[in-house]
Amino acid sequence: MTRDTLVGLAAAVTANVIFGLNVPVSKAILDNWMTPIGYTTLRMFFGTVVFWTFATLWRREKVGGNDLVLIIIGGLMGYLGTQCSFAKSLEYTSPINFALLISLTPVATLLISALFLHEAVTLRKLLGIVLSISGAFIVILEGKNNSVGTNNLLGISLALLCVLFYASYMVLTRKIAIRYSPITVAKWMFLVSALSLLPLVPYEFPRQHILFTETTIPALALLGFALIFSTIIALFCVPLALKKLEPGMVSIFMNLQPLVASVVAIAIGQDHFSVQKLAAGILVLGGVYLVTSKKRVEKKKKKCSS
């Protein structure tokens, strides 16, 4: 295993463990102190300041016009679109529902790659798609009768939109991630996302209780985790992982998110265990394994024959 591969694997694992922890963290913040748009706006502006500051200390990279367009579109999908739908989804549904559905990202990545990049869909991958979608339907059906969440069907729909945004982002920005440093990619994506949200600041800013009437130590600790770990470290690790690994391989590690998020959410009382959720998790993760495992097997065979 090469050094680049190890770096990519470490970045992918780090990002997804943090993302998994951020699901219950964000749920707590959104339930008590912030609005989804206000939360997302603060994260985008914080990321912009941090990464543009880092960029002044980093080697300057000139981004070509066509690449800048892709970075802008990627930022709107992978940062703004993903984070807004993530926050809005958690406003309406439970952490486990969201975490299970976000695991569909490798399946969505395959479907988008097949549609736009003409990647072959084998019988094994097709079976994996069917299993994963079956698991998603169980989440949807279980959500109708779940008391955790104010509007589970709306939250689930937003979670699926988050999956679509994130999968599109990974496919679209793969070549960009290889061509430029993670800091260069992140600074432009954060900037375009922050500028898109700028018109909402006068309306949203006064509604953030965490900044005015309820500035407590626990609230600030949770917000600090979301800003430093989830916004800076994790979103730096994603383009770093994409620089070293294929998008499909990076998306595999999203399986860590439902495991981490579910354990923490149940432990702190945000959600509860159910047989339906367990069955959904088995189907979704089993389907993802079928979608992604064959490529790894083929790579091992090629190495053995060479």
N, C-alpha and C positions, 0 to 999 in steps of 0.2 A: 504494500500500500504506500503510495507516494505521500510526500509531505503536503502537497496541495489537497489531496483527497482527505487527509486527516484534518486539515484546517477547515475544509468544507463541511465535513461531518460534525466537527466540534461547533461550528457556527450554526448549523441546522438544528442540532440538539439544544444548544443554548437558547436560540430564538424560540423554539417551540415549548420548552419548559417554562420560559418566561411568559409566553402567550397564554399557556395553560393556567398559570398562577394569576395572570391578569384578568381572566374571566370572572372569578369571584371577587377580586379586588375592584374591578370596574362596576360590578353589580352593586357592591356596597356603596361606592361613591355615587352612582346614579340613583339609587334608592333613597339616599339621605341628603346629599349636598349639591349635586350639580345636574344640569340638563344635558341630554346627549350631545346636542350641537355645541353647547358651551364647553363641555368636556373635550370634544374633538378639536374645537378651535384652539383651546389652550395647548393641547398636545402638538398641534401643527405649528403654532407660533413658537413654542418652546424648542421644537426640533429645528426650526428654521434658524433661530438664534445660535443654537449650539453647533450645528453642522456648518454654518457659514463662518463661525468663529474658528472651528477646526480647519476649515478650508484655507484660512489665511496662513496657517502654519504648515499646510500640506503643499506638495508640489502642484503648481497650477496646471490644470489640464484644459485644453481648448476643446470644446464640444462642437462637433459639426452641426450644421443646420438641420439635416434630416434626423440625426440622432437626438437633437434637442427636442424636436417634435415628438419623438417616441418617448423621451423622458417625461415630457409634459403629460402625454396621454397616460403613461404608466403611473405618474404621480396621482393623476385624477382617479385612476382605477384602484391602484394598490395602496395608496395612502388615504386620500380623501374619501373615495367610494367605500373602500373596505372599512375604514375606521368609523365613518358615519353610520353605515348599516350595522356594524358591530355594536355600537353604543345604543342605537335605536332598538335593535333586537333585544338586548339585555333589559331594556326598559319594560318590555312586554312579556318576555318568556324567561324560563329558568336557565341557570348556568349549564346544567347538564344537557338540556335540549340544544342549546347553542353549540356546545362543545362537540356533541355527537354529529351534528350537521356539518360543522366546519371540517370534519374528517372526510367529507365527500370531495374535498378539493383535488386530490389526485385523480379521482374519476372525472371531475369536470375538466381538469387539465388534459386528460387523455382525449375527451370528447372534442375540446377546442382544437387540440393538435390534429386530430383526425379530420376535422372539418376544414381547417385553414392551412394546415401543413401536410395534409394527406398521409398522416401516420396510420399504419395498418392497425385494424382492430381485429384481433384473433378471437377464436371461439372462447379461449380462456379469459381474455379481457372482457368479452361480452358477458360471460357468466358473472364476472366480478362486478360489472356495471349493474346487472339485474339484482344481485345480492345487496349491493350498496343502496340502490333505490328502494328495495324492499324494506331495508332498515330505516330509511328516511320516512317511508309511509307509516311505519310503526310509531315513529316519533310524532308524526302529525296526528295520528289517531289517538295516541296516548295523551297528546297535548289538549285534546278536546275535553278530557275528563280530569285534567291536572289542575289542582287548586293553586299550585305554585306558578305565579305569573298572572298579569292582569288581562292579557289578550294573547294567548299562546299561538293562535293561528297567524296573527299579524307578526309576532316575534319570530316564528318559524319561517315565514315568508321572507322577512328581512335577513335572517341567517342564510337562507339559500341565495339571496341576492349578494350577500357578503362572499359566499363561496364563488359565485360567478365572477365577481370583481377580482378576487385574489387569484383565481386560476388564470384569468385573462392577463393579469399583471405579470405573472410568472412566465407565461408563454411569450408575451410581447417584449419583455425586457431582458430576456436571456442573453441576446447578443450585446445589448448595451452593458449588461453587468460584466461581461467578459472584457469589453473594450475599455471601460473606465474604472477608476477606483470606487469603492463603496461610498467614500465621503463625497466624491463628485456627484454620484447618482443621487445620494440621499439629500444633498443640499438643494439640488434643483427640484426634486420631487416635493420636499417639504415646502419650498418657497411657493411653488405653483398652488399647492393645497392651501397654504395660509392666505395667499392673495385671493383665492376663490371664496374663502370664508370671511374675508375682511368686511364686506358690507353687513354681515350679521352681528358684528362685535357690539355696536351701540345698543342693540336690542338684547343680546344674550348676556353681556357682561354683568349688568346689575342683577341678573337672576341667579348668579352662582353664589349660593349661601356660604360655601366653603371659604370664599374670599372676604366675606363681610360679617354676617351674623353668627356663623357657626365655625369659626376658625379654631378647631380643637386640635390637640396633638394627634389623636388617632386618625382624624380626617386628613391632616397634613401628611402623616406617615404613609397612608394609602395613596394619596395623590403623588407623593414623592416617588413611590415605587412605580406608579403608572408613567410618570414623566421620565425618570432616569432609566429604569430597567426596560419597560415596555416600549417607550417612545424612542429612546436613544440607543441602548445596547441591542435590543431585539431587532429594531428596524435597520440597524447597521449590519447585524449578522445576516439578514436575509439576502441583500445583494452580494455580500461576501460569499455566502453559500452558493448562490447562483453563479458566481464567478468561477467556482471550483468544481461544481457538480451539475449534472443535468437537472432540468426543472422537475422531471418525474421523481428523481432520487430525492431532491429537496422536499417535495410534497409528501413523501413517505413519512417523514418525521413529524408531520402534523398529527399522526396517530398518537403522539405523546400528549397532545393538548386535551383530548377528552379524559384521558386517564388522570392527569394532574388536576384538571378542573373539577372532575367528578369527586375525587377523593377530598379535596379541600372544601368544595361546596357542601358536601354531606357532613363533613367534620364540623363545620361552623354553623350548620343549620339552615343554609340557604336553599337546600334542595333535599330530596329524599330518595332512597333507593327503591326501585321497583323492578319486577321481573320483566316488564315490557321494555324498560330502558336497557336492561342487561341484554335482552334478545336483540334489540335494535343495535346496540354496540357491537355484538358479535357479528351480525349481518354486515354492518357498515365496514368494520375493520377487516372482516374476512373478505369482503368484496374488494377492498383497497389492496389487500395482499395479493389477490389474484390479478388485479390490474397491473401491479408494479413488480411482481416477483419474477416473471419470465425473463424480463430484460436482464436482471441480475444473474440468473442462471446462465443465459446465453453468453454474458460477458465472462463468466468463470470458465465456460467451455472454450471460448476463444483464447483465453490466457493459457489454458492447459495445452492446447494444440499448437501454440506458437513456440 
